[in-house]
Amino acid sequence: MIKEQLIDGFQNAPHRSLYHALGLTDEELARPLIGIVSSYNEIVPGHTNLDKICDAVKLGVAMAGGTPIMFPAITVCDGIAMGHKGMKYSLVTRDLIADSTEAMVLAHGFDGLVMLPNCDKNVPGLLMAAARLNIPTVFVSGGPMLAGRVGGKKRSLSSMFEAVGAYNAGKIDDEKLSEFEKKVCPTCGSCSGMYTANSMNCLTEVLGMGLRGNGTIPAVYSARIELAKHAGMQVMELVRKNIRPRDIMTASAFKNAITADMALGCSTNSMLHLPAIANECGLPFNLDEVNEISEKTPNLCHLAPAGPTYMEDLNEAGGVYAVLKELDTLGLLDTSVLTCTGKTLKENISTAQNLDTSVIRSVDNPFGKTGGIAVLKGNLAPNGCVVKRSAVAEEMLVHEGPAKVFDSEEECISAIYGGKIQKGDVVVIRYEGPAGGPGMREMLSPTSAIAGMGLDKDVALITDGRFSGATRGASIGHVSPEAVSGGPIAYVQDGDIIAIDIPNYKIEWKISCEEFEKRKEKTVLKKKEVTGYLRRYREQVSSADKGAIINRF
C-alpha cells in the first residue's frame, strides 16, 4: 500500500521530493519503510537511554534490508508526577500516545513499526496503537533500572517514598533520608521493582509483542543494545511474512497475560491496561475472569515491593520465559499462540530454565497458591475493585474497621502526616476516579506514608483512584462505580464499618438499605472544575472496571 500511495508512479513525485528532502536515496525508498516510535526524552529516567536503543534498532532494520525512520511519542514519569496535580496527566497520556501514534503512522504510511516505550502509560499506549494500526510491529523497551543499595540492602523508588513516611514518624534522620535520596535510583531505566512499567514490559513478552528479555534485561546492560538490534531485524521478518499485532494479540494471548500477571505479581494497573489493549483488538475483557484465573494460578514471584528481589534478579533467574515454563508444567497457558518471533509461545519457552528458585518459585513451592491480583466485589464496589494481594500482609487479608473518609489525596496525606490515622482504620479516598479526578491519580504517597510509619499491617486504604505498582499493603483501588458517577463510595461517612475479605473476593460496607437511601437523597455529588484536555477526557472516559478507556468498541 505504501508504495502505491506514497512512492511509486509519476503521481507520487511530490511525495518523493519530500522524502529526498530528508536525505533518503532512491535505494532507501525502494525498501520497506519502518517507523521507529521513540519515547526518548530528557526528563523521564526510564527514557534517557532510548536514543541509544533507537540507534541500535535502526541499525538492525537497515541490516535486515529496511529503511528506519524515527518519530517521537510522549511519556510522563509517574514518580515525578506523584502526589500533585501532575499525576492527573499520567493515565490520560495513554490515549494521547495511542492517538498521536495512529496519526503519525497513517499520515506517513509505514510498512512496519518498532515501538520504543518504557514507562507506565507509554507501554500500554503504544500497545493500543499497535493493535489499532495492525501493521507488523515489534516492541523493545528501554529496560529496568538496577536496584539501589542503602545500608547493605537493595532498594528502589518505593523505598524512597516509604523513607519519607519514616522520616515524618521520626524513625530516620535527615542524613539517612538524604542517603536514600541519592542511592535508591542509581541508573537510568524503569524503576527497579515490579511496578507498572516493568509489569507491562514483562506482559509484552507474554502477549507475544516483545522478544525474550524485553521486560527484564537491565537498561545499562549491553544485552539491551543487542536486543534492540534483533528487534530491528525481526520487524523485517514480520513485514515479509505479514504477521500483524492482531494475529498475535488474540483472546488466548490475553488469558496468558492474565495468568502470567498472577504468577509475577504485577501492578494492579495491568487491570486497567489489559482491558484497554484488548478493546483495541476488538476483544472482550471480563474482569470476572481474573479471579477464575487467579484461583488456579500460583504466585511464583515476590519482587519489590512485595519482596526483597528486583528486576535484575528476575533477569538472572531466567526472566519471563522461565516463569512461563513453570506455568506450562501445570497446563495453564495456551502455548500454541503466535508471537513476534514468528514462532509459537511453546517454541519460544522450550529452552527456558528456572535458574534461581528463590526468585522464581517452582509451582510445587509457590509464594501463594493463588495469583498476585484479586478483584473484590460487594455493596461498596458493585462493579469491582482491585488489590495486589501478593503485596498484602497476611494479617490484613481479612480486615474490618471504621472508615476515615477524604475527598482528595491531599486531604488524606495531610491527615496521615498529622497523626489522624489510627491502627484498624479503613482510609477512603474518593473523587479520584477516571472522571472524578479527573485522570485517576496513583496513590503512592499516602500508601507509602502509611507503610513508612509502620501502619501497613494495621490500616487499609480504599479509593476510586488507583495505586502505583510500587504500593504495598491492603491498598484497594479502582472502586467502581466511582464517586462522581454516584457509586456507593460517594456516600460513605466517617465511622462506617467496612469489611474486607480478600481470600473470598469480598468488600462490604456495613450499612442498612434505609440509611443508604437517606444519604443518597441528602448528598450532593462533587464535580471538580477543570479545563483543557482533562475536561475533554472527563466527558469521554469509561469507568475503571472497563479499563478507563476513551473509545470502547
Salt bridges, closest charged atoms under 4 A:
ASP26 OD1 - HIS20 NE2 3.30
ASP78 OD2 - LYS121 NZ 2.65
ASP99 OD1 - ARG132 NH1 2.80
GLU102 OE1 - ARG132 NH1 2.67
ASP111 OD2 - LYS3 NZ 3.88
ASP120 OD2 - LYS121 NZ 3.53
GLU162 OE1 - ARG472 NH2 2.76
GLU179 OE1 - LYS176 NZ 3.01
GLU179 OE2 - LYS183 NZ 3.16
GLU237 OE1 - ARG240 NH2 3.56
GLU237 OE2 - LYS241 NZ 3.23
GLU280 OE2 - ARG132 NH2 2.80
ASP288 OD1 - LYS377 NZ 2.77
GLU289 OE2 - LYS255 NZ 3.52
GLU312 OE2 - LYS154 NZ 3.35
ASP313 OD1 - LYS154 NZ 2.70
GLU400 OE1 - LYS510 NZ 2.97
ASP407 OD1 - ARG430 NE 2.66
ASP407 OD2 - LYS526 NZ 2.38
GLU409 OE1 - ARG441 NE 3.76
GLU410 OE2 - ARG441 NH1 2.83
ASP425 OD2 - LYS404 NZ 2.84
GLU432 OE2 - ARG441 NH2 2.52
GLU442 OE2 - LYS121 NZ 3.78
GLU442 OE2 - ARG466 NH1 2.83
ASP456 OD2 - ARG472 NH1 2.85
ASP496 OD2 - ARG519 NH1 2.51
GLU515 OE2 - ARG519 NE 2.91
GLU539 OE2 - LYS527 NZ 3.81
GLU539 OE2 - ARG538 NE 3.28
